[in-house]
Amino acid sequence: MAEYTVTASGNQEFQLLADDSLVGTLRYAQWYSIKAGITLADGSTFQVEPRGFWGTTIELKDDQNVLLTFKMNWDGNIIIKSKLDDGANAFVFKSKSVLKHTYALQDKEKRELLVIQPDFQWSKLNYNYTISTTEHFAEVGSQALLLLMAIHCANYFMTMMATMTTLLVAS
């Protein structure tokens, strides 16, 4: 089991660290945007963009090649379809605890691959994260990209929940 930390620099940039070494960066175009860029430690870059009229499907691209898509399912889980490493894999990103905002990523066999624990920073008004992986995560390729996309899913999930809460309170 490996443990990673994600530190936020403001509300737009998140750095993924393993043992204080930079693994990659997730950088949003603007605050609360779905569009983002990912840069890995080796310098490779990727784009995260919404697709379609409503923008409900999110794509991870390497130039114009779609490597991964995700969208929120009717039951509140995020379904991830990956073409990373020349394979077709499916994952489910779900909330483990609504009150504690703990999230998990599972494979199609429902094996838990990782758990994300947000840590709200009151002084900066943003989140840092701790990611704990399981032994099953070692079987997955493109781990750095999947970890950064899991952080994007956590941010997306929390944004959607905050929006729904605001709408309910305002009604």
C-alpha positions in Angstrom: 0.0 0.0 0.0 1.4 3.4 -1.0 0.3 6.7 0.3 0.2 10.0 -1.7 -0.5 13.5 -0.6 -2.1 16.2 -2.8 -1.4 19.8 -1.9 -3.5 22.7 -3.2 -1.9 25.9 -4.4 -4.9 28.2 -4.3 -8.1 26.7 -5.8 -6.7 26.0 -9.3 -3.5 23.9 -8.8 -3.1 20.5 -7.1 0.3 18.8 -6.8 0.4 15.0 -6.4 3.4 13.9 -4.2 4.9 10.5 -3.3 7.4 10.8 -0.5 7.7 14.5 -1.1 8.6 13.9 -4.8 6.4 15.5 -7.4 4.4 12.9 -9.4 2.2 15.3 -11.3 0.1 18.5 -11.3 -3.6 19.0 -12.0 -4.2 22.7 -13.0 -7.7 24.1 -13.6 -8.2 26.8 -16.2 -10.2 28.8 -13.7 -11.8 28.4 -10.3 -14.6 25.7 -10.3 -13.9 24.9 -13.9 -14.1 21.4 -15.4 -11.4 22.2 -17.9 -7.9 21.3 -16.6 -4.5 20.4 -17.6 -2.4 17.6 -16.2 1.4 17.6 -16.3 3.3 14.5 -15.2 6.8 14.6 -13.6 8.3 13.4 -16.9 6.9 16.5 -18.7 4.1 14.8 -20.6 0.9 16.8 -20.7 -2.8 16.0 -21.0 -6.1 17.9 -21.2 -9.3 17.4 -19.3 -12.4 18.8 -21.1 -16.1 18.4 -21.0 -17.8 16.9 -24.1 -21.2 17.4 -25.6 -23.8 20.1 -25.4 -24.4 19.8 -21.6 -20.8 18.9 -20.9 -21.8 16.0 -18.6 -19.1 13.7 -20.0 -15.5 14.6 -19.1 -12.6 13.4 -21.3 -8.9 13.1 -20.6 -7.0 13.6 -23.9 -3.5 13.3 -25.1 -3.7 15.8 -28.0 -6.8 14.5 -29.7 -6.8 10.9 -28.5 -9.4 10.2 -25.8 -7.7 8.2 -23.1 -10.4 8.2 -20.4 -14.0 9.4 -20.0 -16.1 9.9 -16.9 -19.6 11.0 -16.0 -21.8 10.9 -13.0 -24.3 8.1 -13.0 -27.9 8.3 -11.9 -27.0 6.8 -8.4 -24.4 9.5 -7.7 -21.3 7.4 -8.6 -18.9 8.5 -11.3 -18.3 5.9 -14.0 -14.8 6.0 -15.5 -14.0 4.3 -18.8 -10.3 4.0 -19.5 -8.3 3.3 -22.6 -5.0 3.9 -20.9 -2.2 1.4 -21.6 -4.0 0.0 -24.7 -6.7 -1.6 -22.6 -10.3 -1.1 -21.9 -11.0 -0.8 -18.1 -13.9 0.5 -16.1 -13.8 2.0 -12.7 -16.3 3.4 -10.3 -15.6 6.5 -8.2 -17.9 6.7 -5.2 -18.5 8.4 -1.9 -17.7 6.2 1.1 -19.0 8.7 3.6 -21.0 11.8 2.7 -20.4 13.5 6.0 -16.7 12.9 6.0 -16.3 13.3 2.2 -14.3 10.1 1.9 -14.1 8.7 -1.6 -13.0 5.3 -3.1 -12.1 4.1 -6.5 -13.1 0.5 -7.4 -12.4 -1.7 -10.4 -15.1 -3.6 -12.3 -14.7 -6.5 -9.8 -15.7 -4.0 -7.1 -12.2 -4.3 -5.5 -11.2 -1.1 -3.8 -8.1 0.4 -5.4 -7.7 3.6 -3.4 -9.3 5.8 -0.8 -9.2 9.6 -0.9 -9.5 11.6 2.3 -10.0 15.4 1.8 -8.6 17.8 4.4 -10.2 21.2 4.4 -7.7 24.0 5.0 -9.6 26.8 6.7 -6.8 29.3 6.4 -6.6 28.9 2.6 -10.3 27.8 2.0 -9.2 24.8 -0.1 -8.7 21.1 0.2 -5.6 19.0 0.5 -5.9 15.3 0.1 -4.4 12.0 1.3 -4.6 9.1 -1.0 -4.1 5.5 0.3 -3.8 2.8 -2.3 -4.4 -0.9 -1.9 -2.5 -3.9 -3.2 -4.9 -4.1 -6.1 -3.8 -0.6 -7.3 -0.4 -2.0 -8.1 -2.0 -4.0 -11.0 -3.2 -0.8 -12.7 -1.2 0.9 -15.4 -0.8 4.7 -15.8 -1.1 5.1 -12.0 -0.1 8.8 -11.9 -2.8 9.7 -14.5 -5.4 7.7 -12.7 -4.5 9.3 -9.3 -4.8 12.8 -10.8 -8.1 11.9 -12.4 -9.3 10.6 -9.1 -8.5 14.0 -7.6 -10.4 15.6 -10.5 -13.4 13.3 -9.7 -13.2 14.3 -6.0 -13.3 18.0 -6.9 -16.1 17.4 -9.4 -18.1 15.4 -6.9 -17.7 18.0 -4.1 -18.6 20.8 -6.6 -21.8 19.0 -7.7 -22.8 18.3 -4.1 -22.2 21.9 -3.1 -24.2 23.1 -6.1 -27.1 20.8 -5.2 -27.0 21.9 -1.6 -27.1 25.6 -2.6 -30.0 25.0 -4.9 -31.9 23.1 -2.1 -31.3 25.8 0.4 -32.2 28.6 -2.0 -35.6 26.9 -2.9 
